[in-house]
Structures are given as structure tokens and as C-alpha cells.
């Protein structure tokens, strides 16, 4: 006799579960602001420039 039915869980191919979100998109506005804040932090950081230069020289050799 088969076991109890379970809800189907979606996967993204890497073993992570995809949780389908409902149609309410009121939180999407905050995502854009967060992305802009992160971009500003990245562009002003000197350490990021040093890392980029190290990676460039690594790939050139």
C-alpha cells in the first residue's frame, strides 16, 4: 500500500528547494534599493580594486 501523499517540492538542480512565493509583490521594491546600496558599497571600496588587479595579473600569466 503506498504511503501518504506529500507535497511536491521544487528543486533548482543543485539540491536547493525552491519555495514558490505568492503573487503579493509588495516586497520587490526593497530589493531594488538593496541592490543599489550594494553597488554603491562595491564601487567605493579600495579593497575590491586590489582584488580585481590581482585577478587580472593572475590570468595574464
N, C-alpha and C positions, 0 to 999 in steps of 0.2 A: 504494500500500500504506500503511495507516495506521501512524502512529508508535507507539512503545511506550506502554503504558498507564501513566498517572500516578495517584498517589493524589488523591482528591478533596479540595480544600481548602475549608473553610467560611469564609465572609465574613460580616461583620456589617452590610454595606450601606455602610460608609464606607471600604472598601478595607483594613480591618484583618483579619488572619487570626485565626480563632477556633481555638484549639488545644484539642481535646476532652481533658479530664483524666480520668484513670481513677477507678474507684469508691472508691479509698482516700481517705477524708476526714479523715485524721489531722491535716492542717494547718489545717482550718477553725477549730479552737479559737483559734488565734493571731489569726485575722482579727478576731474579736470583741474581743479585748484591744487590738489595734491601733486599732480604731475608737473604743474608749473613750478610749484615750490621746490620739488626735487631737481628740476632742470636748473633753477637759479643756483641752488647749492652746488651742483656739479660744475657749473661753468665758472664759479668764482673760486673753486678750490685749487690751490697750487699743487697739492699732492697728486691730484688727478693728472695734471700736466706732466709731472715727473714720471708717473707710471706709463703714460702714453709714450713718452720719449724712450723709456726703457724697452717697451714692447717694440717700438719701431726699430731700434738698433738690434734687437734680438732677431727680428725677422729679416733684416738686411744681411746678417752674417751668414 
